[in-house]
């Protein structure tokens, strides 16, 4: 047989409210952290991975061409792939 205990009911309500508050505070902190991280990344001068890879390939080809020219052999330069142009300007333009 169960009896109603108002003290236990109050503790159950309190812990439920505290759990909900902790969860919403955690989500708010996560959102604030993401916003700050996005702001930080936007302020940095970063290069896209595709642009970096294209530049590395071009540097390798140029080094091979310079080495061939130094050795006196004409180098057959492969057609350079056109790297995607980096976007200049602010977001949304």
C-alpha positions as CSV (number, residue, x, y, z in Angstrom):
1,X,0.0,0.0,0.0
2,X,1.4,3.4,-1.0
3,X,0.9,6.6,0.8
4,X,1.3,10.1,-0.6
5,X,4.2,11.9,0.8
6,X,4.3,15.6,0.0
7,X,8.0,15.9,0.8
8,X,8.9,13.2,-1.7
9,X,6.6,14.7,-4.3
10,X,8.3,18.1,-3.8
11,X,11.8,16.5,-4.1
12,X,10.7,14.7,-7.3
13,X,9.4,18.0,-8.8
14,X,12.6,19.8,-7.8
15,X,14.9,17.3,-9.3
16,X,12.9,17.2,-12.5
17,X,13.0,21.0,-12.8
18,X,16.8,21.0,-12.0
19,X,17.4,18.4,-14.7
20,X,15.5,20.5,-17.2
21,X,17.4,23.7,-16.2
22,X,20.7,21.9,-16.5
23,X,19.9,20.6,-20.0
24,X,18.8,24.0,-21.2
25,X,21.9,25.7,-19.7
26,X,24.1,23.1,-21.5
27,X,22.4,23.7,-24.8
28,X,22.7,27.5,-24.4
29,X,26.4,27.1,-23.5
30,X,26.9,24.9,-26.6
31,X,25.2,27.5,-28.8
32,X,27.3,30.3,-27.4
33,X,30.5,28.3,-27.9
34,X,29.6,27.5,-31.5
35,X,28.8,31.2,-32.2
36,X,32.2,32.3,-30.7
37,X,34.0,29.6,-32.7
38,X,32.3,30.6,-35.9
39,X,33.3,34.2,-35.2
40,X,36.9,33.3,-34.5
41,X,37.2,31.2,-37.7
42,X,35.6,34.0,-39.8
43,X,38.2,36.5,-38.6
44,X,41.1,34.2,-39.5
45,X,42.7,34.2,-42.9
46,X,42.1,30.6,-43.9
47,X,42.6,28.8,-47.2
48,X,40.3,26.2,-48.6
49,X,41.7,22.7,-48.8
50,X,41.1,22.5,-52.6
51,X,43.1,25.7,-53.1
52,X,46.0,24.4,-51.0
53,X,46.1,21.1,-52.9
54,X,46.0,22.9,-56.3
55,X,48.9,25.2,-55.2
56,X,50.9,22.2,-54.0
57,X,50.4,20.4,-57.4
58,X,51.5,23.6,-59.2
59,X,54.6,24.0,-57.1
60,X,55.6,20.3,-57.7
61,X,55.2,20.8,-61.5
62,X,57.2,24.0,-61.4
63,X,60.0,22.4,-59.4
64,X,60.1,19.6,-62.0
65,X,60.3,22.1,-64.8
66,X,63.1,24.1,-63.0
67,X,65.1,20.8,-62.4
68,X,64.7,19.9,-66.1
69,X,65.8,23.4,-67.2
70,X,68.8,23.2,-65.0
71,X,69.8,19.8,-66.5
72,X,69.5,21.2,-70.0
73,X,66.6,19.0,-71.0
74,X,63.4,20.7,-72.2
75,X,60.6,19.8,-69.9
76,X,57.2,18.9,-71.2
77,X,55.0,20.9,-68.9
78,X,51.6,19.3,-68.4
79,X,48.6,21.5,-68.9
80,X,47.9,23.2,-65.6
81,X,44.5,22.6,-64.1
82,X,42.7,25.8,-63.4
83,X,42.4,26.0,-59.7
84,X,39.1,27.4,-58.3
85,X,39.5,31.1,-57.7
86,X,39.2,31.9,-54.0
87,X,36.2,34.0,-53.2
88,X,37.0,37.5,-52.2
89,X,34.6,39.6,-50.2
90,X,32.3,39.3,-47.3
91,X,29.8,36.5,-46.7
92,X,26.6,37.0,-48.6
93,X,28.0,38.9,-51.4
